[in-house]
């Protein structure tokens, strides 16, 4: 691979932007297509499909064979709240290759001992989220029940392209949350992006069961295009 192509791939990876390296198997020629340039590429439809699947593979078109090396950012889940549900959720996420980040200003809860092998930030969400990339490969989960902690995180997520936003609480709790967010300038369409009550309705009761329901809903949202039709 040419050095300029490798540098380009590395730059896109560092910026959490997807990219595809196209190799013509007959000639050996290579070119790098960044996500922002796909619409102008002659292989647009095929590249969009490979990017959606997130997997590399062989493409045959009009008598030509290409190998597409697909690079997409790892999916990360920002969990606001170092609570019991989070303790069950973080290990589940590792099992399906999702990167978890715990944010909670309450230092008694946000500790490495309670969350081994997980990035833990004992900070207020509005202090750390501005410097964090909240892109379409990011999910936001708010679990504290404390508006002072959850609302700034949800506001940051709603201003971003997060593919999933979820918040713990009953329907009445969410109604009050909706009122606060609308008072902060968010619209009905914005608030409709929030999954609340959070998680798939599987009748979950315990923290571990709720964690399973949350993870399932995140995966269902992430893989929406691949789900079977009802």
C-alpha positions, 0 to 999 in steps of 0.5 A: 500500500502506498504511504499516502493511502496508509496515512489517509486511512490512519487519519480517518481512523483517528478522526472516527470517520469511515473510509474504504480502500478500493483495490483493482485486483487486475491492475493492483491500482488502489484508491481511498474513498472517504465517507464524505466523497462516496456520493461522487464515486462511480461505485456509490451504491456498492460502497454505501452497502459495504459501509452499512455492513461494516465489512470488507469483501470482494466486489464484481462489477462490469467485468472488473473485480475490486477488493474493498477494505472497509474501515469503520470506527468502533462503536462506543457507548457512553453510559452516564451513571455508575449505577448497578445497571451499568455494572451489569451492562459494561461486561455485556458490551465487552462481549459484543465488542462495544466500547463502554465509557462510564461518566458520573461525577459521584466519586463514590460510585465512579471507581475503577474497582466497581468498573474494572477494565472500563474507562471511568470518568468521575466528571460532570457530563457537561465538562467532558462531553464537549471534548468527546466525539459523539458521532453516528457510531456512538450510543448515549445511555442516561441512567442516574435518574438525576436531572442535573447529571442526565439532562446535560448528557441527553442535551449533548446527545440530541445535538449530535448524530448519536445513533441511539439515545436512551434514558432510564425512568418511568413514563411520568419521569420522561414527561417531566424530562420532556418538559425540561428539554423543551424548555431548553429549546429542543423540539418534539422531533428531537425528543422523539429520538430518546428511547424512554423508558429505556430498553426493549420491553422484555419485562425486565426487573433486576439490574442485570435484566434491564442491562440485557434489555438496554443492550438488545435495544442498542443492537436492534437500533444499530442493526436496524437495516439488517433486521428481519421484516415482521 
